[in-house]
C-alpha cells in the first residue's frame, strides 16, 4: 500500500475534493495526514474533515499549513470555497500540530496545491524521498496555476534533492468529466451528493460544462503507474513560473509524457463511486 501525506488547497477547484474521494476508494492508497495550503487553511481543513464525517470513518490528522505564499504573491481566493457544504463550522481538525514538521517527517508527499508547505518542509532536515505533484506544463509554454501561485516555493522544491514525479497541465487537461459523470457521482450516496453539488457550483463559477480532474490524474499515478508513461530528467522553473524539462537519465525528476485517457478517467470515476457507496465500516 502506498502511504503518503496529502498537501491540498481543497475547496477552490473541485479537483482536490475529487482526489480525496478517489483515494478513499482506492485500497492500495492510504493518506497518513492531510495538510492544507494557501488562503483560509482552517476552512480547507474543515472541508477535508467533512468528507470523513459524511462517510462515518475516522480521519487522519488534518492540519492547517501555511496560509501565505513564500514568494509574497497575494493569495487568489474566489470566495465560493465550501459554499454548498453544510455544517462546516462543526467540523474538527487537528490543532496544535506543526504541519511543516509533520511533512518533513513524511517519506512521500502528494502535493496538489501551491508548494509553500512542501518547500518549507524541505528547508529543514527531512525524510522526504518522493513527491508526486500536480504542477507545471511541459509542452506549450503555459504557466500552470500551482506554480504561478508561488514561484519561489516551486523553485525550491525542484531545486531540492527530492525525487519528484510531476504530472503537468499538458497531461491532466486530456481527461474530462462531463455531466453524465457528475450525475453518476451525485447519485452515489451522501458523499456523492456533496461532491455533485460542489461540481455544479464550480462549473457555474468557471462557466463551463465539464471539469478537468487535474489532482486525481496526478495521484492515480501512485496506484496505477501502468496507465502512464514518464521521462526522467530535470525540471527548472523561471521567475515567471514557466516549467522547463531537460531529459537526463540521471536526473532527480520525472514528468508524465503520455497516459491512457480512457483508462485514467474510468479508474478515477470508479474509485470515487466506490468511496461514495461504501458502508461506513468498509470505507
DRENPA-3360 file (N, C-alpha, C; in nm, 2 decimals, always signed):
BEGIN
1 = XXXXXXXX = +0.08/-0.12/+0.00/+0.00/+0.00/+0.00/+0.09/+0.12/+0.00 ~ +0.05/+0.22/-0.08/+0.13/+0.35/-0.09/+0.06/+0.44/+0.01 ~ +0.15/+0.48/+0.11/+0.10/+0.58/+0.21/+0.17/+0.71/+0.19 ~ +0.09/+0.82/+0.20/+0.15/+0.95/+0.18/+0.08/+1.06/+0.25 ~ +0.14/+1.17/+0.27/+0.08/+1.29/+0.32/+0.02/+1.37/+0.20 ~ -0.10/+1.42/+0.22/-0.17/+1.49/+0.11/-0.16/+1.64/+0.14 ~ -0.10/+1.72/+0.06/-0.09/+1.86/+0.07/-0.19/+1.92/-0.03 ~ -0.29/+1.99/+0.02/-0.40/+2.03/-0.07/-0.46/+2.16/-0.04;
9 = XXXXXXXX = -0.51/+2.23/-0.14/-0.59/+2.35/-0.13/-0.73/+2.32/-0.16 ~ -0.78/+2.22/-0.10/-0.92/+2.17/-0.12/-1.02/+2.28/-0.10 ~ -1.12/+2.29/-0.19/-1.23/+2.39/-0.17/-1.24/+2.49/-0.28 ~ -1.14/+2.51/-0.36/-1.15/+2.61/-0.46/-1.19/+2.54/-0.59 ~ -1.09/+2.48/-0.66/-1.13/+2.39/-0.77/-1.18/+2.26/-0.71 ~ -1.27/+2.20/-0.78/-1.33/+2.07/-0.73/-1.24/+1.96/-0.73 ~ -1.12/+1.97/-0.80/-1.04/+1.85/-0.83/-0.97/+1.80/-0.70 ~ -0.95/+1.89/-0.60/-0.89/+1.84/-0.47/-0.99/+1.74/-0.40;
17 = XXXXXXXX = -1.12/+1.78/-0.40/-1.22/+1.70/-0.34/-1.24/+1.57/-0.41 ~ -1.23/+1.57/-0.54/-1.24/+1.45/-0.62/-1.12/+1.36/-0.59 ~ -1.00/+1.42/-0.57/-0.88/+1.35/-0.54/-0.89/+1.28/-0.41 ~ -0.94/+1.35/-0.31/-0.95/+1.28/-0.18/-1.06/+1.17/-0.18 ~ -1.17/+1.19/-0.25/-1.27/+1.08/-0.26/-1.21/+0.96/-0.34 ~ -1.13/+0.99/-0.44/-1.07/+0.88/-0.52/-0.98/+0.80/-0.43 ~ -0.90/+0.87/-0.35/-0.81/+0.80/-0.26/-0.88/+0.71/-0.16 ~ -0.99/+0.76/-0.11/-1.07/+0.68/-0.02/-1.14/+0.56/-0.08;
25 = XXXXXXXX = -1.15/+0.56/-0.21/-1.20/+0.45/-0.28/-1.09/+0.36/-0.34 ~ -0.97/+0.38/-0.30/-0.85/+0.31/-0.35/-0.79/+0.22/-0.24 ~ -0.80/+0.09/-0.25/-0.75/+0.01/-0.14/-0.60/+0.01/-0.13 ~ -0.53/+0.05/-0.24/-0.38/+0.05/-0.24/-0.32/+0.18/-0.21 ~ -0.41/+0.28/-0.17/-0.36/+0.41/-0.13/-0.41/+0.44/+0.01 ~ -0.32/+0.51/+0.09/-0.36/+0.55/+0.22/-0.30/+0.69/+0.26 ~ -0.39/+0.78/+0.31/-0.34/+0.91/+0.35/-0.31/+0.91/+0.49 ~ -0.18/+0.93/+0.52/-0.13/+0.94/+0.66/-0.17/+1.07/+0.73;
33 = XXXXXXXX = -0.18/+1.17/+0.66/-0.21/+1.31/+0.71/-0.25/+1.40/+0.60 ~ -0.34/+1.49/+0.63/-0.38/+1.59/+0.53/-0.33/+1.73/+0.58 ~ -0.26/+1.80/+0.50/-0.21/+1.93/+0.53/-0.27/+2.03/+0.43 ~ -0.33/+2.14/+0.48/-0.40/+2.23/+0.39/-0.31/+2.35/+0.36 ~ -0.32/+2.41/+0.25/-0.23/+2.51/+0.20/-0.31/+2.63/+0.14 ~ -0.26/+2.75/+0.15/-0.30/+2.86/+0.06/-0.43/+2.92/+0.09 ~ -0.43/+3.03/+0.16/-0.56/+3.10/+0.19/-0.61/+3.06/+0.33 ~ -0.74/+3.04/+0.33/-0.81/+3.01/+0.46/-0.79/+2.86/+0.48;
41 = XXXXXXXX = -0.67/+2.83/+0.54/-0.63/+2.69/+0.56/-0.72/+2.62/+0.66 ~ -0.78/+2.69/+0.76/-0.87/+2.63/+0.85/-1.00/+2.59/+0.78 ~ -1.05/+2.67/+0.70/-1.17/+2.63/+0.62/-1.14/+2.51/+0.53 ~ -1.03/+2.51/+0.47/-0.99/+2.40/+0.39/-0.98/+2.27/+0.47 ~ -0.93/+2.28/+0.59/-0.92/+2.17/+0.68/-1.06/+2.12/+0.72 ~ -1.15/+2.21/+0.74/-1.29/+2.17/+0.77/-1.36/+2.09/+0.66 ~ -1.33/+2.14/+0.54/-1.39/+2.07/+0.42/-1.33/+1.93/+0.41 ~ -1.20/+1.91/+0.43/-1.15/+1.77/+0.43/-1.21/+1.69/+0.54;
49 = XXXXXXXX = -1.23/+1.75/+0.66/-1.29/+1.67/+0.77/-1.43/+1.63/+0.74 ~ -1.50/+1.72/+0.67/-1.64/+1.69/+0.64/-1.65/+1.56/+0.55 ~ -1.56/+1.54/+0.46/-1.56/+1.42/+0.38/-1.56/+1.29/+0.47 ~ -1.47/+1.29/+0.56/-1.46/+1.17/+0.65/-1.59/+1.17/+0.74 ~ -1.64/+1.28/+0.78/-1.76/+1.28/+0.86/-1.88/+1.22/+0.79 ~ -1.89/+1.26/+0.66/-2.00/+1.21/+0.58/-2.00/+1.06/+0.56 ~ -1.87/+1.01/+0.55/-1.86/+0.86/+0.54/-1.86/+0.79/+0.67 ~ -1.85/+0.86/+0.78/-1.86/+0.80/+0.91/-1.73/+0.72/+0.94;
57 = XXXXXXXX = -1.62/+0.77/+0.89/-1.49/+0.70/+0.92/-1.40/+0.79/+0.99 ~ -1.30/+0.74/+1.06/-1.20/+0.82/+1.13/-1.11/+0.89/+1.03 ~ -1.08/+1.01/+1.05/-0.99/+1.09/+0.97/-0.85/+1.08/+1.02 ~ -0.75/+1.09/+0.93/-0.62/+1.10/+0.97/-0.60/+1.24/+1.03 ~ -0.48/+1.28/+1.08/-0.46/+1.41/+1.13/-0.49/+1.51/+1.01 ~ -0.56/+1.61/+1.03/-0.59/+1.72/+0.93/-0.54/+1.85/+0.99 ~ -0.43/+1.90/+0.93/-0.35/+2.01/+0.99/-0.35/+2.13/+0.90 ~ -0.39/+2.25/+0.94/-0.37/+2.37/+0.86/-0.22/+2.40/+0.84;
65 = XXXXXXXX = -0.18/+2.43/+0.72/-0.04/+2.46/+0.69/-0.03/+2.61/+0.67 ~ +0.06/+2.65/+0.58/+0.09/+2.79/+0.56/-0.02/+2.86/+0.48 ~ -0.07/+2.97/+0.53/-0.18/+3.04/+0.46/-0.12/+3.13/+0.34 ~ +0.00/+3.18/+0.36/+0.05/+3.27/+0.26/+0.16/+3.20/+0.17 ~ +0.20/+3.27/+0.07/+0.30/+3.22/-0.02/+0.44/+3.25/+0.02 ~ +0.53/+3.18/-0.02/+0.67/+3.21/+0.01/+0.72/+3.33/-0.08 ~ +0.66/+3.34/-0.19/+0.70/+3.45/-0.29/+0.65/+3.58/-0.25 ~ +0.54/+3.58/-0.16/+0.48/+3.71/-0.13/+0.36/+3.74/-0.23;
73 = XXXXXXXX = +0.34/+3.66/-0.33/+0.23/+3.68/-0.42/+0.10/+3.67/-0.34 ~ +0.00/+3.76/-0.36/-0.13/+3.75/-0.29/-0.20/+3.63/-0.32 ~ -0.27/+3.57/-0.22/-0.35/+3.45/-0.24/-0.47/+3.48/-0.33 ~ -0.50/+3.40/-0.42/-0.62/+3.41/-0.51/-0.73/+3.33/-0.43 ~ -0.83/+3.41/-0.39/-0.94/+3.35/-0.31/-1.07/+3.39/-0.38 ~ -1.13/+3.30/-0.46/-1.26/+3.34/-0.53/-1.38/+3.36/-0.44 ~ -1.38/+3.29/-0.32/-1.49/+3.32/-0.23/-1.60/+3.22/-0.23 ~ -1.60/+3.12/-0.32/-1.70/+3.02/-0.32/-1.67/+2.89/-0.24;
81 = XXXXXXXX = -1.55/+2.90/-0.18/-1.50/+2.78/-0.11/-1.59/+2.73/+0.00 ~ -1.64/+2.61/-0.01/-1.73/+2.55/+0.09/-1.87/+2.60/+0.09 ~ -1.91/+2.67/-0.01/-2.04/+2.74/-0.02/-2.15/+2.64/-0.01 ~ -2.14/+2.53/-0.07/-2.25/+2.43/-0.08/-2.25/+2.33/+0.03 ~ -2.15/+2.33/+0.12/-2.13/+2.22/+0.22/-2.18/+2.27/+0.35 ~ -2.27/+2.19/+0.41/-2.33/+2.22/+0.54/-2.25/+2.19/+0.65 ~ -2.27/+2.25/+0.77/-2.21/+2.22/+0.89/-2.06/+2.22/+0.90 ~ -2.00/+2.31/+0.81/-1.85/+2.32/+0.82/-1.80/+2.37/+0.95;
89 = XXXXXXXX = -1.87/+2.46/+1.01/-1.83/+2.52/+1.14/-1.82/+2.41/+1.25 ~ -1.89/+2.30/+1.23/-1.89/+2.19/+1.33/-1.78/+2.09/+1.31 ~ -1.70/+2.10/+1.20/-1.60/+2.00/+1.16/-1.48/+2.03/+1.24 ~ -1.41/+1.92/+1.29/-1.30/+1.93/+1.38/-1.17/+1.89/+1.30 ~ -1.07/+1.96/+1.32/-0.94/+1.92/+1.26/-0.83/+1.93/+1.37 ~ -0.71/+1.89/+1.34/-0.60/+1.88/+1.44/-0.55/+2.01/+1.47 ~ -0.55/+2.06/+1.59/-0.49/+2.19/+1.63/-0.37/+2.16/+1.71 ~ -0.28/+2.25/+1.71/-0.16/+2.24/+1.79/-0.05/+2.15/+1.73;
97 = XXXXXXXX = -0.07/+2.10/+1.61/+0.04/+2.03/+1.54/+0.11/+2.12/+1.44 ~ +0.24/+2.09/+1.42/+0.32/+2.17/+1.33/+0.31/+2.10/+1.19 ~ +0.24/+2.16/+1.10/+0.22/+2.10/+0.97/+0.35/+2.08/+0.89 ~ +0.44/+2.18/+0.90/+0.57/+2.17/+0.83/+0.66/+2.06/+0.89 ~ +0.66/+2.05/+1.02/+0.74/+1.94/+1.08/+0.68/+1.80/+1.04 ~ +0.55/+1.80/+1.04/+0.49/+1.67/+1.00/+0.52/+1.63/+0.86 ~ +0.52/+1.73/+0.77/+0.55/+1.70/+0.63/+0.70/+1.66/+0.62 ~ +0.79/+1.73/+0.69/+0.93/+1.70/+0.68/+0.96/+1.56/+0.73;
105 = XXXXXXXX = +0.87/+1.50/+0.81/+0.90/+1.36/+0.86/+0.83/+1.26/+0.78 ~ +0.77/+1.29/+0.66/+0.70/+1.20/+0.57/+0.78/+1.16/+0.45 ~ +0.78/+1.03/+0.42/+0.86/+0.98/+0.31/+0.80/+1.02/+0.18 ~ +0.67/+1.02/+0.16/+0.60/+1.05/+0.03/+0.50/+1.16/+0.06 ~ +0.50/+1.26/-0.03/+0.40/+1.37/-0.03/+0.33/+1.37/-0.16 ~ +0.20/+1.38/-0.16/+0.12/+1.40/-0.28/+0.08/+1.55/-0.27 ~ +0.14/+1.63/-0.36/+0.13/+1.78/-0.35/+0.03/+1.82/-0.46 ~ -0.09/+1.87/-0.42/-0.18/+1.91/-0.52/-0.23/+2.06/-0.49;
113 = XXXXXXXX = -0.13/+2.14/-0.45/-0.16/+2.28/-0.41/-0.04/+2.36/-0.45 ~ -0.05/+2.49/-0.44/+0.08/+2.57/-0.44/+0.17/+2.52/-0.33 ~ +0.30/+2.53/-0.36/+0.40/+2.45/-0.29/+0.47/+2.51/-0.17 ~ +0.41/+2.61/-0.10/+0.47/+2.67/+0.02/+0.50/+2.56/+0.13 ~ +0.40/+2.48/+0.16/+0.42/+2.38/+0.27/+0.53/+2.29/+0.24 ~ +0.54/+2.24/+0.11/+0.64/+2.14/+0.08/+0.78/+2.20/+0.08 ~ +0.79/+2.32/+0.02/+0.92/+2.39/+0.02/+0.97/+2.42/+0.16 ~ +0.88/+2.46/+0.25/+0.91/+2.49/+0.39/+0.96/+2.36/+0.46;
121 = XXXXXXXX = +0.90/+2.25/+0.43/+0.94/+2.12/+0.48/+1.08/+2.08/+0.44 ~ +1.11/+2.11/+0.31/+1.24/+2.07/+0.25/+1.35/+2.16/+0.30 ~ +1.31/+2.28/+0.36/+1.42/+2.37/+0.41/+1.48/+2.32/+0.54 ~ +1.42/+2.22/+0.61/+1.47/+2.17/+0.73/+1.51/+2.02/+0.71 ~ +1.59/+1.97/+0.81/+1.62/+1.82/+0.80/+1.49/+1.75/+0.78 ~ +1.49/+1.66/+0.68/+1.36/+1.59/+0.64/+1.39/+1.45/+0.60 ~ +1.27/+1.38/+0.59/+1.28/+1.24/+0.55/+1.21/+1.22/+0.41 ~ +1.18/+1.33/+0.34/+1.10/+1.32/+0.22/+1.19/+1.26/+0.11;
129 = XXXXXXXX = +1.14/+1.15/+0.05/+1.21/+1.08/-0.05/+1.14/+1.10/-0.19 ~ +1.01/+1.11/-0.18/+0.93/+1.12/-0.31/+0.82/+1.22/-0.30 ~ +0.81/+1.30/-0.40/+0.70/+1.40/-0.41/+0.63/+1.37/-0.55 ~ +0.50/+1.34/-0.54/+0.41/+1.33/-0.66/+0.33/+1.46/-0.66 ~ +0.34/+1.54/-0.77/+0.27/+1.66/-0.77/+0.19/+1.69/-0.90 ~ +0.08/+1.76/-0.88/+0.02/+1.82/-1.00/+0.07/+1.96/-1.01 ~ +0.14/+1.98/-1.12/+0.20/+2.11/-1.14/+0.29/+2.12/-1.26 ~ +0.30/+2.24/-1.32/+0.38/+2.26/-1.43/+0.31/+2.23/-1.56;
137 = XXXXXXXX = +0.37/+2.26/-1.67/+0.32/+2.24/-1.81/+0.45/+2.22/-1.89 ~ +0.45/+2.12/-1.97/+0.58/+2.08/-2.04/+0.57/+2.07/-2.19 ~ +0.47/+2.13/-2.25/+0.46/+2.12/-2.40/+0.44/+2.26/-2.46 ~ +0.36/+2.34/-2.41/+0.32/+2.46/-2.48/+0.36/+2.59/-2.42 ~ +0.44/+2.59/-2.32/+0.49/+2.71/-2.26/+0.39/+2.79/-2.18 ~ +0.30/+2.71/-2.11/+0.20/+2.77/-2.03/+0.24/+2.77/-1.88 ~ +0.22/+2.88/-1.81/+0.25/+2.88/-1.67/+0.13/+2.83/-1.59 ~ +0.14/+2.72/-1.53/+0.04/+2.64/-1.46/+0.01/+2.71/-1.33;
145 = XXXXXXXX = -0.12/+2.69/-1.28/-0.17/+2.77/-1.16/-0.09/+2.74/-1.04 ~ -0.07/+2.61/-1.00/+0.00/+2.58/-0.88/+0.14/+2.64/-0.87 ~ +0.21/+2.65/-0.99/+0.34/+2.70/-1.00/+0.33/+2.86/-0.99 ~ +0.24/+2.91/-1.07/+0.23/+3.06/-1.07/+0.20/+3.12/-0.93 ~ +0.12/+3.05/-0.86/+0.08/+3.10/-0.73/+0.19/+3.12/-0.63 ~ +0.30/+3.04/-0.64/+0.41/+3.05/-0.56/+0.54/+3.01/-0.63 ~ +0.59/+3.09/-0.71/+0.71/+3.06/-0.79/+0.83/+3.03/-0.70 ~ +0.85/+3.10/-0.60/+0.96/+3.08/-0.50/+0.96/+2.94/-0.45;
153 = XXXXXXXX = +0.84/+2.90/-0.40/+0.83/+2.76/-0.35/+0.85/+2.66/-0.45 ~ +0.80/+2.68/-0.57/+0.82/+2.58/-0.68/+0.97/+2.57/-0.71 ~ +1.04/+2.68/-0.72/+1.18/+2.68/-0.75/+1.26/+2.60/-0.64 ~ +1.22/+2.62/-0.52/+1.29/+2.54/-0.41/+1.26/+2.39/-0.41 ~ +1.14/+2.36/-0.44/+1.10/+2.22/-0.45/+1.18/+2.15/-0.56 ~ +1.18/+2.21/-0.68/+1.25/+2.14/-0.79/+1.40/+2.16/-0.78 ~ +1.45/+2.25/-0.70/+1.59/+2.26/-0.67/+1.64/+2.18/-0.56 ~ +1.55/+2.10/-0.49/+1.59/+2.02/-0.38/+1.64/+1.89/-0.44;
161 = XXXXXXXX = +1.68/+1.80/-0.34/+1.73/+1.67/-0.38/+1.62/+1.56/-0.39 ~ +1.50/+1.60/-0.36/+1.39/+1.50/-0.35/+1.35/+1.45/-0.49 ~ +1.32/+1.33/-0.50/+1.27/+1.27/-0.62/+1.13/+1.32/-0.65 ~ +1.10/+1.37/-0.77/+0.97/+1.43/-0.80/+0.91/+1.37/-0.92 ~ +0.79/+1.33/-0.91/+0.71/+1.30/-1.03/+0.61/+1.41/-1.05 ~ +0.62/+1.48/-1.16/+0.53/+1.59/-1.19/+0.44/+1.55/-1.30 ~ +0.31/+1.57/-1.27/+0.20/+1.54/-1.37/+0.15/+1.68/-1.41 ~ +0.19/+1.72/-1.54/+0.17/+1.86/-1.58/+0.03/+1.88/-1.64;
169 = XXXXXXXX = +0.00/+2.01/-1.66/-0.12/+2.05/-1.72/-0.14/+1.99/-1.86 ~ -0.03/+1.97/-1.93/-0.04/+1.92/-2.07/-0.10/+1.78/-2.07 ~ -0.09/+1.71/-1.96/-0.15/+1.57/-1.95/-0.28/+1.57/-1.88 ~ -0.29/+1.65/-1.77/-0.42/+1.64/-1.70/-0.53/+1.70/-1.78 ~ -0.51/+1.80/-1.86/-0.61/+1.86/-1.95/-0.67/+1.76/-2.05 ~ -0.61/+1.65/-2.07/-0.66/+1.55/-2.16/-0.78/+1.47/-2.11 ~ -0.80/+1.47/-1.98/-0.90/+1.39/-1.91/-1.01/+1.49/-1.87 ~ -1.14/+1.46/-1.90/-1.25/+1.54/-1.87/-1.36/+1.46/-1.81;
177 = XXXXXXXX = -1.43/+1.52/-1.71/-1.55/+1.47/-1.66/-1.67/+1.56/-1.70 ~ -1.78/+1.49/-1.75/-1.89/+1.56/-1.80/-2.01/+1.54/-1.72 ~ -2.13/+1.60/-1.76/-2.25/+1.59/-1.68/-2.29/+1.45/-1.65 ~ -2.28/+1.36/-1.74/-2.32/+1.22/-1.70/-2.23/+1.16/-1.59 ~ -2.10/+1.20/-1.59/-2.01/+1.15/-1.48/-2.05/+1.22/-1.35 ~ -2.08/+1.35/-1.36/-2.13/+1.42/-1.24/-2.25/+1.36/-1.18 ~ -2.35/+1.32/-1.27/-2.48/+1.27/-1.23/-2.46/+1.13/-1.16 ~ -2.37/+1.05/-1.22/-2.34/+0.92/-1.16/-2.29/+0.94/-1.02;
185 = XXXXXXXX = -2.19/+1.03/-1.00/-2.13/+1.06/-0.87/-2.24/+1.11/-0.77 ~ -2.32/+1.21/-0.82/-2.42/+1.27/-0.73/-2.52/+1.17/-0.68 ~ -2.55/+1.06/-0.75/-2.65/+0.96/-0.71/-2.59/+0.86/-0.62 ~ -2.46/+0.87/-0.59/-2.39/+0.76/-0.51/-2.38/+0.80/-0.36 ~ -2.50/+0.82/-0.30/-2.50/+0.84/-0.15/-2.46/+0.98/-0.11 ~ -2.45/+1.00/+0.02/-2.43/+1.14/+0.08/-2.30/+1.20/+0.03 ~ -2.19/+1.12/+0.02/-2.07/+1.18/-0.03/-2.08/+1.22/-0.17 ~ -2.14/+1.14/-0.25/-2.17/+1.17/-0.39/-2.25/+1.29/-0.41;
193 = XXXXXXXX = -2.35/+1.31/-0.33/-2.43/+1.43/-0.33/-2.35/+1.56/-0.30 ~ -2.27/+1.54/-0.20/-2.18/+1.66/-0.16/-2.09/+1.69/-0.28 ~ -2.03/+1.59/-0.34/-1.93/+1.62/-0.45/-2.01/+1.68/-0.56 ~ -2.13/+1.62/-0.60/-2.20/+1.67/-0.71/-2.24/+1.81/-0.69 ~ -2.28/+1.86/-0.57/-2.32/+2.00/-0.55/-2.20/+2.09/-0.57 ~ -2.08/+2.04/-0.52/-1.96/+2.12/-0.54/-1.92/+2.13/-0.69 ~ -1.94/+2.02/-0.76/-1.91/+2.02/-0.90/-2.00/+2.12/-0.97 ~ -2.13/+2.12/-0.94/-2.22/+2.22/-1.01/-2.18/+2.36/-0.97;
201 = XXXXXXXX = -2.14/+2.38/-0.85/-2.11/+2.52/-0.81/-1.98/+2.56/-0.88 ~ -1.88/+2.48/-0.89/-1.76/+2.52/-0.96/-1.78/+2.54/-1.11 ~ -1.86/+2.45/-1.17/-1.89/+2.47/-1.31/-1.96/+2.61/-1.33 ~ -2.05/+2.65/-1.24/-2.11/+2.78/-1.25/-2.01/+2.89/-1.24 ~ -1.92/+2.88/-1.14/-1.81/+2.98/-1.12/-1.72/+2.99/-1.25 ~ -1.68/+2.87/-1.30/-1.59/+2.87/-1.41/-1.66/+2.89/-1.55 ~ -1.79/+2.89/-1.55/-1.87/+2.90/-1.67/-1.83/+2.79/-1.77 ~ -1.85/+2.67/-1.73/-1.81/+2.55/-1.81/-1.91/+2.44/-1.78;
209 = XXXXXXXX = -1.90/+2.34/-1.87/-1.99/+2.23/-1.86/-1.92/+2.10/-1.84 ~ -1.80/+2.10/-1.79/-1.72/+1.99/-1.76/-1.61/+2.03/-1.66 ~ -1.54/+1.94/-1.60/-1.42/+1.98/-1.53/-1.31/+1.88/-1.56 ~ -1.19/+1.93/-1.54/-1.07/+1.85/-1.56/-1.02/+1.81/-1.42 ~ -1.01/+1.68/-1.40/-0.97/+1.62/-1.27/-0.82/+1.62/-1.25 ~ -0.76/+1.74/-1.25/-0.61/+1.75/-1.25/-0.55/+1.67/-1.14 ~ -0.60/+1.69/-1.02/-0.54/+1.63/-0.90/-0.56/+1.48/-0.89 ~ -0.68/+1.43/-0.92/-0.69/+1.28/-0.93/-0.60/+1.22/-1.03;
217 = XXXXXXXX = -0.59/+1.28/-1.15/-0.50/+1.23/-1.25/-0.36/+1.21/-1.19 ~ -0.31/+1.31/-1.12/-0.18/+1.31/-1.06/-0.16/+1.19/-0.96 ~ -0.26/+1.19/-0.87/-0.24/+1.09/-0.76/-0.26/+0.95/-0.80 ~ -0.35/+0.93/-0.91/-0.37/+0.79/-0.96/-0.24/+0.73/-1.00 ~ -0.14/+0.81/-1.04/-0.01/+0.75/-1.08/+0.05/+0.67/-0.97 ~ +0.02/+0.70/-0.85/+0.07/+0.61/-0.74/+0.01/+0.47/-0.74 ~ -0.12/+0.47/-0.78/-0.19/+0.34/-0.77/-0.18/+0.26/-0.91 ~ -0.18/+0.33/-1.02/-0.18/+0.27/-1.15/-0.07/+0.33/-1.24;
225 = XXXXXXXX = +0.05/+0.31/-1.20/+0.16/+0.36/-1.29/+0.16/+0.30/-1.43 ~ +0.10/+0.18/-1.44/+0.09/+0.12/-1.58/+0.01/+0.20/-1.68 ~ -0.07/+0.30/-1.63/-0.15/+0.38/-1.72/-0.08/+0.51/-1.77 ~ +0.05/+0.52/-1.72/+0.13/+0.64/-1.75/+0.26/+0.61/-1.81 ~ +0.31/+0.70/-1.90/+0.44/+0.69/-1.95/+0.52/+0.81/-1.90 ~ +0.64/+0.79/-1.86/+0.72/+0.90/-1.80/+0.86/+0.91/-1.86 ~ +0.92/+1.03/-1.84/+1.06/+1.05/-1.88/+1.13/+1.11/-1.77 ~ +1.26/+1.07/-1.75/+1.34/+1.12/-1.64/+1.43/+1.24/-1.69;
233 = XXXXXXXX = +1.45/+1.33/-1.60/+1.53/+1.44/-1.63/+1.54/+1.54/-1.52 ~ +1.54/+1.67/-1.55/+1.55/+1.78/-1.45/+1.45/+1.89/-1.49 ~ +1.37/+1.93/-1.39/+1.28/+2.04/-1.41/+1.33/+2.17/-1.35 ~ +1.33/+2.28/-1.42/+1.36/+2.41/-1.37/+1.24/+2.50/-1.39 ~ +1.24/+2.60/-1.30/+1.13/+2.70/-1.30/+1.19/+2.84/-1.31 ~ +1.15/+2.92/-1.42/+1.20/+3.05/-1.43/+1.12/+3.15/-1.34 ~ +1.16/+3.27/-1.33/+1.10/+3.36/-1.24/+0.96/+3.40/-1.27 ~ +0.91/+3.37/-1.39/+0.77/+3.39/-1.43/+0.68/+3.27/-1.40;
241 = XXXXXXXX = +0.75/+3.16/-1.36/+0.67/+3.03/-1.33/+0.67/+2.93/-1.44 ~ +0.74/+2.96/-1.55/+0.75/+2.86/-1.66/+0.83/+2.74/-1.62 ~ +0.78/+2.62/-1.64/+0.85/+2.50/-1.61/+0.91/+2.44/-1.73 ~ +1.04/+2.41/-1.72/+1.11/+2.35/-1.83/+1.18/+2.22/-1.79 ~ +1.17/+2.13/-1.89/+1.22/+1.99/-1.86/+1.34/+1.96/-1.95 ~ +1.45/+1.91/-1.90/+1.56/+1.86/-1.98/+1.58/+1.71/-1.95 ~ +1.58/+1.63/-2.05/+1.59/+1.49/-2.03/+1.73/+1.46/-1.98 ~ +1.74/+1.37/-1.89/+1.86/+1.32/-1.83/+1.83/+1.20/-1.75;
249 = XXXXXXXX = +1.89/+1.09/-1.79/+1.86/+0.96/-1.72/+1.91/+0.96/-1.57 ~ +2.00/+1.05/-1.54/+2.05/+1.06/-1.40/+1.98/+1.17/-1.32 ~ +1.88/+1.23/-1.38/+1.81/+1.34/-1.32/+1.72/+1.30/-1.21 ~ +1.68/+1.39/-1.12/+1.60/+1.36/-1.00/+1.45/+1.37/-1.02 ~ +1.41/+1.41/-1.14/+1.27/+1.43/-1.17/+1.22/+1.34/-1.28 ~ +1.09/+1.32/-1.28/+1.02/+1.25/-1.39/+0.90/+1.34/-1.42 ~ +0.86/+1.34/-1.55/+0.74/+1.40/-1.59/+0.65/+1.29/-1.66 ~ +0.52/+1.31/-1.66/+0.44/+1.22/-1.73/+0.43/+1.27/-1.88;
257 = XXXXXXXX = +0.46/+1.19/-1.97/+0.47/+1.23/-2.11/+0.35/+1.17/-2.19 ~ +0.28/+1.08/-2.14/+0.16/+1.02/-2.20/+0.08/+0.95/-2.10 ~ -0.05/+0.93/-2.12/-0.14/+0.85/-2.04/-0.25/+0.79/-2.11 ~ -0.31/+0.69/-2.06/-0.42/+0.62/-2.11/-0.55/+0.70/-2.07 ~ -0.60/+0.78/-2.16/-0.70/+0.88/-2.13/-0.82/+0.81/-2.07 ~ -0.87/+0.71/-2.15/-1.00/+0.64/-2.10/-0.97/+0.56/-1.98 ~ -0.86/+0.50/-1.97/-0.83/+0.42/-1.85/-0.82/+0.50/-1.73 ~ -0.75/+0.62/-1.74/-0.74/+0.70/-1.62/-0.87/+0.76/-1.58;
265 = XXXXXXXX = -0.95/+0.80/-1.67/-1.08/+0.85/-1.64/-1.17/+0.75/-1.57 ~ -1.17/+0.63/-1.63/-1.25/+0.52/-1.58/-1.21/+0.48/-1.43 ~ -1.08/+0.48/-1.41/-1.03/+0.45/-1.28/-1.07/+0.56/-1.18 ~ -1.06/+0.68/-1.21/-1.10/+0.79/-1.12/-1.24/+0.78/-1.09 ~ -1.33/+0.77/-1.18/-1.47/+0.77/-1.16/-1.51/+0.64/-1.08 ~ -1.45/+0.53/-1.11/-1.48/+0.40/-1.04/-1.44/+0.41/-0.90 ~ -1.33/+0.47/-0.87/-1.28/+0.48/-0.73/-1.36/+0.58/-0.65 ~ -1.40/+0.69/-0.71/-1.49/+0.79/-0.64/-1.62/+0.72/-0.61;
273 = XXXXXXXX = -1.68/+0.65/-0.70/-1.81/+0.58/-0.68/-1.79/+0.48/-0.57 ~ -1.68/+0.41/-0.56/-1.65/+0.31/-0.46/-1.65/+0.37/-0.32 ~ -1.58/+0.49/-0.31/-1.58/+0.56/-0.18/-1.72/+0.60/-0.14 ~ -1.79/+0.66/-0.23/-1.92/+0.71/-0.20/-2.02/+0.61/-0.16 ~ -2.01/+0.49/-0.22/-2.11/+0.38/-0.20/-2.07/+0.29/-0.08 ~ -1.95/+0.30/-0.03/-1.90/+0.21/+0.07/-1.98/+0.23/+0.20 ~ -2.02/+0.12/+0.27/-2.07/+0.13/+0.41/-1.96/+0.19/+0.50 ~ -2.00/+0.25/+0.61/-1.91/+0.31/+0.70/-1.80/+0.22/+0.75;
281 = XXX = -1.84/+0.09/+0.77/-1.74/+0.00/+0.83/-1.65/-0.06/+0.73 ~ -1.67/-0.02/+0.60/-1.59/-0.08/+0.49/-1.52/+0.02/+0.41 ~ -1.55/+0.15/+0.44/-1.49/+0.26/+0.35/-1.34/+0.28/+0.38;
% end
